[in-house]
Amino acid sequence: MTTPLTGPCEPWEPLWCTALPTGSAAVSGYALQAATEALYHATAQRFGLCTVTLRPCRRECATGWPDWAGSRWPQPLHLATGWINVTCGACTTGCSCSTVEETVLPAPVYDVTEVKVDGLVLATSAYRLDNHRFLVRVDGHMWPLCQDLNAADTQSGTWSVTARYGEPVPVLGRQAIGELAAELVRACLGEDCRLPSNVVSLARQGVTISYPEVQEFVERGVFGGLFIQTFNPKRLTARPAVYDVDAPTWRRTGT
C-alpha cells in the first residue's frame, strides 16, 4: 500500500448463505462494516482494494545526456573521468534499445482505472501497466514533464493516475463476511443468534463489537474459521511491508 491504513477502505461484498430477517435493511450496513473490520484484522489486513489518485512526475533517465536513442552500437562519450561507451541511449530498459516513455508508481498496483492529462481522460489503449508499477505510454505521446499541483486534475497543465491497491477478497472471504454479518444483523434486531451475548450491542451510531471475542466466534464458524486458517494460519496481526527510501516522488493531493 502507498499509505498506512487503520481499517479497510470499504465494506467487503458479501455472499449471503442465509436469508436475513425482516427489518435487516436498517442495520445491515453497520453489521457489514463491523464484520469487514473484524475479518480484515483477523487476516492480517491483507484483503480489500483501495482506490488512490496520484499526481506523479515523468520518469527522467537521461537528463543532460546526448540522445543516442535508436542507436544499437556503443557510442563514445567524454566525461570528466575520461571516455566511456554509451549503449542504446536515452530512456531505455535493459531489454530494449528503443525509448520507453514511463512513470513509476508506488508498487504493487492492482490495476489502473483512470489517467487524466490536461483534465481529459485518456483512452485505456494509450497506456499499459508493467510489473505492477511502471505506467508506460504507448500512443506515441510523452507524459508531461511537470504539472501544476496547485490546480485540480480537471484543469489544463495537470495529470493524474487513479489506481487500485491491495488484493481482491476471495470467495471464501466473501462467504465468511456474509456469515458474520448475518449474525450481527440478528443480534442487532434482538433475534436468536450464535454470537456470545457480550459481543454485540446496538448503539445509535451502529454496532459496537469486541474484536477478540468476534475473532473467536469467527474461527468457530463454517466459513470464517476456514477463511482465517487458509489465509492467515500463522495469526499475523499485520501484513509485511517494504519501504523503498530511494523511490521516485509522487503526491496524493488533499491528504
N, C-alpha and C positions, 0 to 999 in steps of 0.2 A: 504494500500500500504506500501511497505517497504521503499520508499524514496519519498520526496516531488517532485511533478511534476509541471511544468509550462504550460503544454499542453498535449494533447492526444499523446499516443505513436505512433500511426499510423492512417491514414485516415480510417474512417468507411466505411464498404462495403455498397454501396447504392442499393436501389431498384428503378430503373428508371421507373417512371409512365408516362413519356412523351418522345418522340423522341428528341434527341439532334440535333442541326442544323449542317449543313456542316461546317467542319473546327474545330469542337469542340475538336478533339484529341489534338490540340496544347495547349489548355488552361484548359482542363478538370481536369488535375492533380492538378493545382493550385486552381481551383474552388472547388474541392473536399476537399483539405486540409483546405481551408478557411472556407468552410461550416462546416467541422468537428470541427474546433476550436470554431466557433460560438455556435454550439449546445452543445458541450462539456461543455462550461462555462454556457450556459443557463440552463443546467440540473445539476448544482452544481458539475461538474467534476466527475460525477458518473460512466459513461459508457465507455467501451473500455477495451480491455485486453492488458496487458504489460508483455513481456517475460523477466525474470530476471534469471541470472545464479549465484547461491550462492555456497560458499565454506564453508560448515558447519563443526561443531565439533560433535563427537559422544556424545550422552547423557549418562552421568555417574550418577548413583543413589545410589551406594553402595561402593564408594571408601574407602578402608581400613577396610571394614566390612567383617565378615566371610560370606561365601557363603552358605546361607540356602535355595537356590533355589530348589524347588521341595518338600520342607517340608511344610505341611499344618498345623502343630501344632506349637503353640508358643514355641520358643527356648530361654533359658536363656542366657543373655549376661551381663557381668560385665563391667560397665563403671566407670569413676571417681566418678560419683554421686551415684553409687550403682548398684544393679541388676535390669534389666528390661527384659521383654519378647519381642522377635522379631518374628513376624508372617510372614510367606511366604518366605521372604528373599530378595535377591538382584534383583534390576531392575524389580519389579513387578508393576502392576497397582492396583487400588482399586477394580477391578473386577476379577483379576486373580492371582493365585499363581504360575504361570509359568513366565519365563523370557520373557520380551518384548524388543526386540532389535530395538531401535528407535533413531531418531534425531528430534529435534524440529525446525521447520521452522517458519519464521515470518508469522503470520496469518493475514487474511484468504487467503489460497491458493485456486485458482480456479481449477487447475489441475497441475500435474507433467508431463512434456513432455519428460524428459530425465534424467537419472542418470548415471554418469561415475565413475568407480573405477579403479585406475591404468591406466587411459586413455582408458579403454574399456567400451562400453555402456552396461549396464545391461538390461536383458530382463524385460519387464514390469511385468512378473509373479514373479519376485524376490522381489517385494516390494508392499506396498499399502499405501494409504493416509488415515489417520484417523482424524476426527474432523477438517479437512481443515488446519492441521498444523503438525501432527505427521507422519513422514515418517518411516514406520515400515518395517523392512526386514523380509521376510517370507521364504527364501530359505535355512535356516539353517546356514547361514554365519553371521558374525558380520560386522557392519560398521567399517571403520578404526578408531582407537583411536585418531590419529593425522594425519597431512598431511603437505607436503612441499608447502607453499604458495608462494614460490619464483619460482615454476615451473608451467607451463601451465597445465590445466586439461587433456591434451592429454598425459601426461607423467606418468611414474611409481611413486608411492608414493603420489598420489593426489586423490581427489574425489570431485565431484561437483554435484549439483542438479539444473536443469533448470526447472523453474515453471512459470506458468502464474498467474497474479494477476488482480483483477478487476471484472467487470460484463460485460457479452456479451451485445452488442447493441440489444435491442428488435426490432421486426419487425416494429413497429410504428416509432422507431428512424431511421431505415434504409429507410423508406419511406420519412421521413422528410428530411433526408440528401440528398436524390435524388431530392426532390422538390427544396430545396435551391440551391444545386449545379447546377441544370439545369438553374436556373435564373441567377446565377453568370456567367455561360458559355455564356448565351445570352448577358449579359451586356458587357462581355469582347470582344465579337465579334461585338458589336455595333448594335445588333438587339433589337427589342422591347421586354421589359420585365417588370415585375411588381415591380422591385426594385426602390426606390427613386433614382433620378439621382445623388445625392451626396453621395451615399453609396459605390459604387464600381468604381475603376479606374484601368486601365490596366497599369502595370509598367513592367520594364524589368525583374524583378525578380518574377513576379507573380501578385497576387491580393492583393490590399490593401483595407481593409474594416473598418468601424466604428462599433464596437460591439453593442452599444446601439441602433443604427438605424437598424442594421440587426436583432437584437432580436425583435424589434417592428414589423418588416416585418414578421419574422418567426411566431410570435404569431397570425398574421392575416392569415397565410397560412392554407391550409386544414389539412395537416399532422403536420406541425410544432407547431401550436397552441395546437392541441390535444396532441402532444407528451409532451410539456412542462407542460400543465395543468395536465396531468396524472401522470408524474413522478417528477415534481417539483412544486406542487401547491403553496407552501409557498415562492417560489422565493429565495431559498437558494443560496448563492454565492459559497459555497464550502461544500463538504460532511463532516460529523463529523469524527473525528479521535480519536483513543485511543492509548495511549503510555504506554508501559509496561517497566518501568525502571529496573525491575528485570529479564527481558527476557534473554535467553541464547545468547551467542555470535555467530554471523555468519559474513561472509565477502563477499562483492562483489568486486572481484579483478579488477583493472583497472579503478575504479571510484573514 
